[in-house]
Amino acid sequence: IAYKSFDGYQEITSEDCIDKDCRNTQLVAALTKSPGEPLETKAFISAILGKYNVLLAGGTIPPEPETARVRLEETLGTIEVPYCIPDQGCDEGVHEFPFSETSLFERKFSDNRRIIVLTNVIEGIRYYFSWEENGPSIVFRNYQYPYPDRKIVCLEHVLQKKP
């Protein structure tokens, strides 16, 4: 993952490779300007509540069917996206978004995609996530996933809402 700071915004770029098939992902996060239209955190979490099938986790099909969940509590929303690393165990992938410490920005595109950038601060550290809706598929990205070898990677989950 590469972080580049510019006047008013920061670029976060990552490269994900599976079997020599590589894909670049880029997130632009505003430092002084909005990267999109602001959204209210509780309203967004309320709109996406429910269970989702995990189609891909970290670029691979989960070995067993897995379910992601979006939950709403009184003071925070939670997105749970499990991830199992071969021969190293599983991570429940619980991401909490306290309403008082989370900012959301929405960008809509001409091809009907929309990306919601979520940022929050936990113990003084700012974290970046995105929720991309493109038809029935949703891509949730954690831009600072700590892989077991201590390398920070962009972990991507492809989800589909359960009926």
N, C-alpha and C positions, 0 to 999 in steps of 0.2 A: 504494500500500500504506500502510495506517495501522497504527501500533503504539501500543497503549494499555497502560500498566502499572497494575495494581491490586495490592492486598495479597495476595501469594501467587501471582499468575499474570499472564500477559501475553496480550493479545488481538491477533492479527494479522488484519487484514481487507483484502481486495483486491477490486477490481472488474475483471472482464475483459469487454471488449466486442468483438464482431465484427459488422460491418454493423448497428450500432445495437441488437444483441441483447446485453444486458448480464446478467452473472451475478455475484453476490457470493459470496465464499468467506471463511470464517472459521476460524481455527485458534486454539485456546486452549492455551497452553504454561504449565505450572506453573513457578514460580520456587522455591517451597519445598514444594510438594505435588505428587504424581504426577497427571498428566492421564489416567491409566489404569493398568492392571496392567503392571508392568515385564516386559519380554521380554529374553531374552539375544540379543545382536546376531548372533552366529555361528549360533545355532539358527534365527533368523528368515531370515537370508540363505540358509542351507542349504535351508530349506523352499520358497523361491521361486526357486531356481536355474533358469536356462534362458533360452530365447529367447521373445520376445513380438512379436506384430504391433503396429505403431503404427497405431491406428485414427484418432486425432486428435492433433495436436501444436499447442499454442497455439490450439486451437479450430478448426483447419482440417485437412482431409484432406491428408496429405503428397502432394506432386506425383508421387512415385514410391514404391513400397512400401518401407517402412523397418522395421528390426528393432531392438528394444530388447533388452538382455542384462543378466542378473544373474549375476555371477561371484563366486567365493569363492577367496581366497588365504589364505596362512597367518595373516596378521595383520589382514586387512581384507576387507570385502565391497565390491563395486562394482556400482552400478546405472548402466547406460549408456542414455540416452534421447536420440537425435539430434533436432535441431531445425534446420530450414532457414528462414531469413528471406528472403522474396522480394527478389531483386536485391542481397542482402548476404552470401550465402554460408551455410555450414552450421556448426553447433556440434555436436561429437560428444556433448556432454552427459554427460561422465564424472563421476560422483559417488562419491567414496570414503568409506567408513564404517569407519575404524579401530576395531577392537574395544575398544581401551583408551580411546577418546575419544568413543564414541557411546553414546547412551542411547535406548532404545526403550520406548514405552508403547502398550498395546493397549486400545482401547475397542470393546466389542461392543454392538450395538443390537438391539432387538426385531424389526426387519425383516431380520435375518440379515446386515446389513452389519457390517464391522469396519474400523476405521481404526487404522493403526499410525503413531504420530508418531515421527519420527526426528530427533534433535538431535545435532549434533556440533560440536566446536570445532576450527577450523583457524586457526593463527597468531593465537590469542587472540580470534577472532570466532566467536560461536555462530550456527549455521545451522539452519534448520527445513525439514523435508520431511514429506510424509505419503504413505502407501500405503493406498489405500482399496479394499477388496474388496467387490464387490456382484454376486453371481452370477458369470458368466463375465468380466465387465468389471473392470478394475483401473484406478484413477486414481492416477497418481503426480504429486505436486505439489512444485515447488521454489518456496518462498515468497519467495525473494530473487534471482530471475533478473535479471542485469544486461543489459537490452535495449541495443542499440547506441546509442540516443539518451541513454544513461546513466540512463534511468529504471529503477527497480527494479519488477519485476512478478512476479506469481505465474504461473509457467509450468506448465501442466497438460498431461499426456499421458494419453490413454485407450489402454489396452493390452489385449491378449487373448493368453493363453498359446498358444504354438504346440504342436500335437500332437507 
